[in-house]
Amino acid sequence: MLWGRLTVSLVGKGIEHARFRIAMIEDITERKNAESALRESEQNLRDSE
């Protein structure tokens, strides 16, 4: 599974007069996997107490 974060910005004077749209997609898969591993580790620690 891949995780991504989409960021979109308008360039111009307000929404009605936007001249450009800028979009960026960032791969956050590694961060999500690390968060999941941390939650699992914390749960294992609680279970062993």
PyMOL Python script that loads the backbone (N, CA, C, O; Angstrom):
from pymol import cmd

cmd.read_pdbstr("""\
ATOM      1  N   MET A   1       0.841  -1.169   0.000  1.00  0.00           N
ATOM      2  CA  MET A   1       0.000   0.000   0.000  1.00  0.00           C
ATOM      3  C   MET A   1       0.889   1.237   0.000  1.00  0.00           C
ATOM      4  O   MET A   1       1.930   1.268   0.657  1.00  0.00           O
ATOM      5  N   LEU A   2       0.476   2.233  -0.729  1.00  0.00           N
ATOM      6  CA  LEU A   2       1.177   3.515  -0.766  1.00  0.00           C
ATOM      7  C   LEU A   2       0.306   4.584  -0.122  1.00  0.00           C
ATOM      8  O   LEU A   2      -0.913   4.598  -0.296  1.00  0.00           O
ATOM      9  N   TRP A   3       0.933   5.461   0.609  1.00  0.00           N
ATOM     10  CA  TRP A   3       0.257   6.603   1.211  1.00  0.00           C
ATOM     11  C   TRP A   3       0.799   7.869   0.568  1.00  0.00           C
ATOM     12  O   TRP A   3       1.988   7.963   0.263  1.00  0.00           O
ATOM     13  N   GLY A   4      -0.081   8.842   0.364  1.00  0.00           N
ATOM     14  CA  GLY A   4       0.358  10.108  -0.200  1.00  0.00           C
ATOM     15  C   GLY A   4      -0.381  11.275   0.434  1.00  0.00           C
ATOM     16  O   GLY A   4      -1.477  11.125   0.974  1.00  0.00           O
ATOM     17  N   ARG A   5       0.249  12.442   0.354  1.00  0.00           N
ATOM     18  CA  ARG A   5      -0.393  13.676   0.831  1.00  0.00           C
ATOM     19  C   ARG A   5      -0.436  14.643  -0.343  1.00  0.00           C
ATOM     20  O   ARG A   5       0.586  14.930  -0.966  1.00  0.00           O
ATOM     21  N   LEU A   6      -1.620  15.134  -0.631  1.00  0.00           N
ATOM     22  CA  LEU A   6      -1.823  16.059  -1.741  1.00  0.00           C
ATOM     23  C   LEU A   6      -1.956  17.474  -1.192  1.00  0.00           C
ATOM     24  O   LEU A   6      -2.762  17.732  -0.298  1.00  0.00           O
ATOM     25  N   THR A   7      -1.155  18.386  -1.736  1.00  0.00           N
ATOM     26  CA  THR A   7      -1.230  19.802  -1.383  1.00  0.00           C
ATOM     27  C   THR A   7      -1.496  20.581  -2.662  1.00  0.00           C
ATOM     28  O   THR A   7      -0.786  20.416  -3.654  1.00  0.00           O
ATOM     29  N   VAL A   8      -2.528  21.436  -2.638  1.00  0.00           N
ATOM     30  CA  VAL A   8      -2.887  22.223  -3.816  1.00  0.00           C
ATOM     31  C   VAL A   8      -2.979  23.687  -3.419  1.00  0.00           C
ATOM     32  O   VAL A   8      -3.547  24.025  -2.380  1.00  0.00           O
ATOM     33  N   SER A   9      -2.415  24.552  -4.254  1.00  0.00           N
ATOM     34  CA  SER A   9      -2.469  25.995  -4.010  1.00  0.00           C
ATOM     35  C   SER A   9      -2.880  26.715  -5.284  1.00  0.00           C
ATOM     36  O   SER A   9      -2.575  26.275  -6.392  1.00  0.00           O
ATOM     37  N   LEU A  10      -3.574  27.820  -5.106  1.00  0.00           N
ATOM     38  CA  LEU A  10      -3.934  28.690  -6.224  1.00  0.00           C
ATOM     39  C   LEU A  10      -3.016  29.898  -6.209  1.00  0.00           C
ATOM     40  O   LEU A  10      -2.697  30.434  -5.147  1.00  0.00           O
ATOM     41  N   VAL A  11      -2.593  30.324  -7.388  1.00  0.00           N
ATOM     42  CA  VAL A  11      -1.742  31.495  -7.511  1.00  0.00           C
ATOM     43  C   VAL A  11      -2.527  32.552  -8.272  1.00  0.00           C
ATOM     44  O   VAL A  11      -2.978  32.310  -9.392  1.00  0.00           O
ATOM     45  N   GLY A  12      -2.688  33.701  -7.678  1.00  0.00           N
ATOM     46  CA  GLY A  12      -3.436  34.787  -8.301  1.00  0.00           C
ATOM     47  C   GLY A  12      -4.164  35.593  -7.241  1.00  0.00           C
ATOM     48  O   GLY A  12      -3.867  35.493  -6.051  1.00  0.00           O
ATOM     49  N   LYS A  13      -5.113  36.387  -7.684  1.00  0.00           N
ATOM     50  CA  LYS A  13      -5.849  37.270  -6.774  1.00  0.00           C
ATOM     51  C   LYS A  13      -7.199  36.648  -6.452  1.00  0.00           C
ATOM     52  O   LYS A  13      -8.200  36.946  -7.104  1.00  0.00           O
ATOM     53  N   GLY A  14      -7.222  35.791  -5.455  1.00  0.00           N
ATOM     54  CA  GLY A  14      -8.466  35.176  -5.024  1.00  0.00           C
ATOM     55  C   GLY A  14      -8.856  33.983  -5.887  1.00  0.00           C
ATOM     56  O   GLY A  14      -8.238  33.704  -6.914  1.00  0.00           O
ATOM     57  N   ILE A  15      -9.895  33.292  -5.441  1.00  0.00           N
ATOM     58  CA  ILE A  15     -10.339  32.077  -6.130  1.00  0.00           C
ATOM     59  C   ILE A  15     -10.845  32.379  -7.533  1.00  0.00           C
ATOM     60  O   ILE A  15     -10.543  31.633  -8.465  1.00  0.00           O
ATOM     61  N   GLU A  16     -11.601  33.444  -7.705  1.00  0.00           N
ATOM     62  CA  GLU A  16     -12.176  33.762  -9.013  1.00  0.00           C
ATOM     63  C   GLU A  16     -11.126  34.167 -10.041  1.00  0.00           C
ATOM     64  O   GLU A  16     -11.339  34.015 -11.244  1.00  0.00           O
ATOM     65  N   HIS A  17      -9.997  34.680  -9.571  1.00  0.00           N
ATOM     66  CA  HIS A  17      -8.976  35.202 -10.482  1.00  0.00           C
ATOM     67  C   HIS A  17      -7.666  34.413 -10.410  1.00  0.00           C
ATOM     68  O   HIS A  17      -6.594  34.955 -10.678  1.00  0.00           O
ATOM     69  N   ALA A  18      -7.760  33.151 -10.051  1.00  0.00           N
ATOM     70  CA  ALA A  18      -6.556  32.330  -9.968  1.00  0.00           C
ATOM     71  C   ALA A  18      -5.968  32.151 -11.360  1.00  0.00           C
ATOM     72  O   ALA A  18      -6.674  31.798 -12.305  1.00  0.00           O
ATOM     73  N   ARG A  19      -4.687  32.395 -11.472  1.00  0.00           N
ATOM     74  CA  ARG A  19      -4.016  32.265 -12.763  1.00  0.00           C
ATOM     75  C   ARG A  19      -3.395  30.890 -12.934  1.00  0.00           C
ATOM     76  O   ARG A  19      -3.304  30.375 -14.048  1.00  0.00           O
ATOM     77  N   PHE A  20      -2.967  30.295 -11.820  1.00  0.00           N
ATOM     78  CA  PHE A  20      -2.309  29.000 -11.868  1.00  0.00           C
ATOM     79  C   PHE A  20      -2.779  28.136 -10.710  1.00  0.00           C
ATOM     80  O   PHE A  20      -3.227  28.646  -9.683  1.00  0.00           O
ATOM     81  N   ARG A  21      -2.675  26.844 -10.882  1.00  0.00           N
ATOM     82  CA  ARG A  21      -2.880  25.882  -9.806  1.00  0.00           C
ATOM     83  C   ARG A  21      -1.569  25.113  -9.665  1.00  0.00           C
ATOM     84  O   ARG A  21      -1.003  24.635 -10.648  1.00  0.00           O
ATOM     85  N   ILE A  22      -1.110  25.008  -8.452  1.00  0.00           N
ATOM     86  CA  ILE A  22       0.113  24.260  -8.177  1.00  0.00           C
ATOM     87  C   ILE A  22      -0.268  23.085  -7.284  1.00  0.00           C
ATOM     88  O   ILE A  22      -0.908  23.264  -6.248  1.00  0.00           O
ATOM     89  N   ALA A  23       0.130  21.882  -7.695  1.00  0.00           N
ATOM     90  CA  ALA A  23      -0.171  20.683  -6.911  1.00  0.00           C
ATOM     91  C   ALA A  23       1.114  19.917  -6.642  1.00  0.00           C
ATOM     92  O   ALA A  23       2.015  19.854  -7.479  1.00  0.00           O
ATOM     93  N   MET A  24       1.172  19.332  -5.440  1.00  0.00           N
ATOM     94  CA  MET A  24       2.328  18.532  -5.062  1.00  0.00           C
ATOM     95  C   MET A  24       1.812  17.273  -4.367  1.00  0.00           C
ATOM     96  O   MET A  24       0.968  17.346  -3.474  1.00  0.00           O
ATOM     97  N   ILE A  25       2.321  16.136  -4.781  1.00  0.00           N
ATOM     98  CA  ILE A  25       1.998  14.874  -4.121  1.00  0.00           C
ATOM     99  C   ILE A  25       3.267  14.375  -3.442  1.00  0.00           C
ATOM    100  O   ILE A  25       4.312  14.225  -4.076  1.00  0.00           O
ATOM    101  N   GLU A  26       3.159  14.121  -2.146  1.00  0.00           N
ATOM    102  CA  GLU A  26       4.309  13.668  -1.363  1.00  0.00           C
ATOM    103  C   GLU A  26       4.065  12.231  -0.913  1.00  0.00           C
ATOM    104  O   GLU A  26       3.003  11.916  -0.377  1.00  0.00           O
ATOM    105  N   ASP A  27       5.032  11.374  -1.126  1.00  0.00           N
ATOM    106  CA  ASP A  27       4.956   9.980  -0.687  1.00  0.00           C
ATOM    107  C   ASP A  27       5.236   9.941   0.814  1.00  0.00           C
ATOM    108  O   ASP A  27       6.349  10.241   1.248  1.00  0.00           O
ATOM    109  N   ILE A  28       4.219   9.570   1.611  1.00  0.00           N
ATOM    110  CA  ILE A  28       4.389   9.494   3.065  1.00  0.00           C
ATOM    111  C   ILE A  28       4.272   8.050   3.554  1.00  0.00           C
ATOM    112  O   ILE A  28       3.994   7.807   4.728  1.00  0.00           O
ATOM    113  N   THR A  29       4.486   7.101   2.653  1.00  0.00           N
ATOM    114  CA  THR A  29       4.387   5.686   2.996  1.00  0.00           C
ATOM    115  C   THR A  29       5.339   5.310   4.126  1.00  0.00           C
ATOM    116  O   THR A  29       4.943   4.616   5.062  1.00  0.00           O
ATOM    117  N   GLU A  30       6.576   5.756   4.049  1.00  0.00           N
ATOM    118  CA  GLU A  30       7.566   5.405   5.070  1.00  0.00           C
ATOM    119  C   GLU A  30       7.143   5.921   6.444  1.00  0.00           C
ATOM    120  O   GLU A  30       7.293   5.220   7.444  1.00  0.00           O
ATOM    121  N   ARG A  31       6.617   7.144   6.495  1.00  0.00           N
ATOM    122  CA  ARG A  31       6.161   7.707   7.770  1.00  0.00           C
ATOM    123  C   ARG A  31       4.996   6.905   8.341  1.00  0.00           C
ATOM    124  O   ARG A  31       4.968   6.609   9.536  1.00  0.00           O
ATOM    125  N   LYS A  32       4.031   6.554   7.482  1.00  0.00           N
ATOM    126  CA  LYS A  32       2.871   5.781   7.936  1.00  0.00           C
ATOM    127  C   LYS A  32       3.296   4.404   8.440  1.00  0.00           C
ATOM    128  O   LYS A  32       2.765   3.914   9.437  1.00  0.00           O
ATOM    129  N   ASN A  33       4.259   3.777   7.749  1.00  0.00           N
ATOM    130  CA  ASN A  33       4.754   2.473   8.197  1.00  0.00           C
ATOM    131  C   ASN A  33       5.446   2.597   9.547  1.00  0.00           C
ATOM    132  O   ASN A  33       5.279   1.729  10.405  1.00  0.00           O
ATOM    133  N   ALA A  34       6.216   3.653   9.750  1.00  0.00           N
ATOM    134  CA  ALA A  34       6.889   3.873  11.029  1.00  0.00           C
ATOM    135  C   ALA A  34       5.875   4.110  12.145  1.00  0.00           C
ATOM    136  O   ALA A  34       6.047   3.601  13.252  1.00  0.00           O
ATOM    137  N   GLU A  35       4.826   4.871  11.868  1.00  0.00           N
ATOM    138  CA  GLU A  35       3.775   5.111  12.869  1.00  0.00           C
ATOM    139  C   GLU A  35       3.090   3.806  13.248  1.00  0.00           C
ATOM    140  O   GLU A  35       2.810   3.565  14.422  1.00  0.00           O
ATOM    141  N   SER A  36       2.821   2.968  12.261  1.00  0.00           N
ATOM    142  CA  SER A  36       2.182   1.680  12.517  1.00  0.00           C
ATOM    143  C   SER A  36       3.081   0.782  13.356  1.00  0.00           C
ATOM    144  O   SER A  36       2.614   0.131  14.290  1.00  0.00           O
ATOM    145  N   ALA A  37       4.368   0.745  13.027  1.00  0.00           N
ATOM    146  CA  ALA A  37       5.316  -0.061  13.787  1.00  0.00           C
ATOM    147  C   ALA A  37       5.411   0.431  15.228  1.00  0.00           C
ATOM    148  O   ALA A  37       5.505  -0.378  16.151  1.00  0.00           O
ATOM    149  N   LEU A  38       5.389   1.742  15.429  1.00  0.00           N
ATOM    150  CA  LEU A  38       5.434   2.302  16.775  1.00  0.00           C
ATOM    151  C   LEU A  38       4.191   1.905  17.572  1.00  0.00           C
ATOM    152  O   LEU A  38       4.300   1.504  18.731  1.00  0.00           O
ATOM    153  N   ARG A  39       3.010   2.016  16.955  1.00  0.00           N
ATOM    154  CA  ARG A  39       1.783   1.618  17.655  1.00  0.00           C
ATOM    155  C   ARG A  39       1.823   0.140  18.038  1.00  0.00           C
ATOM    156  O   ARG A  39       1.426  -0.233  19.142  1.00  0.00           O
ATOM    157  N   GLU A  40       2.304  -0.695  17.122  1.00  0.00           N
ATOM    158  CA  GLU A  40       2.394  -2.126  17.400  1.00  0.00           C
ATOM    159  C   GLU A  40       3.376  -2.400  18.529  1.00  0.00           C
ATOM    160  O   GLU A  40       3.107  -3.227  19.400  1.00  0.00           O
ATOM    161  N   SER A  41       4.509  -1.716  18.519  1.00  0.00           N
ATOM    162  CA  SER A  41       5.507  -1.885  19.578  1.00  0.00           C
ATOM    163  C   SER A  41       4.959  -1.446  20.930  1.00  0.00           C
ATOM    164  O   SER A  41       5.177  -2.111  21.943  1.00  0.00           O
ATOM    165  N   GLU A  42       4.247  -0.320  20.939  1.00  0.00           N
ATOM    166  CA  GLU A  42       3.650   0.158  22.199  1.00  0.00           C
ATOM    167  C   GLU A  42       2.621  -0.824  22.714  1.00  0.00           C
ATOM    168  O   GLU A  42       2.547  -1.062  23.919  1.00  0.00           O
ATOM    169  N   GLN A  43       1.815  -1.407  21.815  1.00  0.00           N
ATOM    170  CA  GLN A  43       0.805  -2.372  22.218  1.00  0.00           C
ATOM    171  C   GLN A  43       1.476  -3.633  22.781  1.00  0.00           C
ATOM    172  O   GLN A  43       1.030  -4.178  23.790  1.00  0.00           O
ATOM    173  N   ASN A  44       2.549  -4.093  22.125  1.00  0.00           N
ATOM    174  CA  ASN A  44       3.279  -5.263  22.625  1.00  0.00           C
ATOM    175  C   ASN A  44       3.857  -4.999  24.004  1.00  0.00           C
ATOM    176  O   ASN A  44       3.848  -5.887  24.857  1.00  0.00           O
ATOM    177  N   LEU A  45       4.360  -3.793  24.237  1.00  0.00           N
ATOM    178  CA  LEU A  45       4.897  -3.436  25.539  1.00  0.00           C
ATOM    179  C   LEU A  45       3.800  -3.459  26.603  1.00  0.00           C
ATOM    180  O   LEU A  45       4.007  -3.978  27.700  1.00  0.00           O
ATOM    181  N   ARG A  46       2.635  -2.895  26.281  1.00  0.00           N
ATOM    182  CA  ARG A  46       1.519  -2.906  27.235  1.00  0.00           C
ATOM    183  C   ARG A  46       1.058  -4.325  27.518  1.00  0.00           C
ATOM    184  O   ARG A  46       0.725  -4.652  28.657  1.00  0.00           O
ATOM    185  N   ASP A  47       1.033  -5.173  26.495  1.00  0.00           N
ATOM    186  CA  ASP A  47       0.584  -6.547  26.667  1.00  0.00           C
ATOM    187  C   ASP A  47       1.546  -7.370  27.523  1.00  0.00           C
ATOM    188  O   ASP A  47       1.127  -8.323  28.180  1.00  0.00           O
ATOM    189  N   SER A  48       2.823  -7.014  27.520  1.00  0.00           N
ATOM    190  CA  SER A  48       3.822  -7.787  28.262  1.00  0.00           C
ATOM    191  C   SER A  48       3.911  -7.378  29.727  1.00  0.00           C
ATOM    192  O   SER A  48       4.572  -8.052  30.517  1.00  0.00           O
ATOM    193  N   GLU A  49       3.260  -6.291  30.095  1.00  0.00           N
ATOM    194  CA  GLU A  49       3.332  -5.824  31.491  1.00  0.00           C
ATOM    195  C   GLU A  49       2.401  -6.602  32.385  1.00  0.00           C
ATOM    196  O   GLU A  49       2.336  -6.339  33.586  1.00  0.00           O
TER     197      GLU A  49
END
""", "prot")
cmd.dss("prot")
cmd.show_as("cartoon", "prot")
cmd.util.cbc("prot")
cmd.orient("prot")
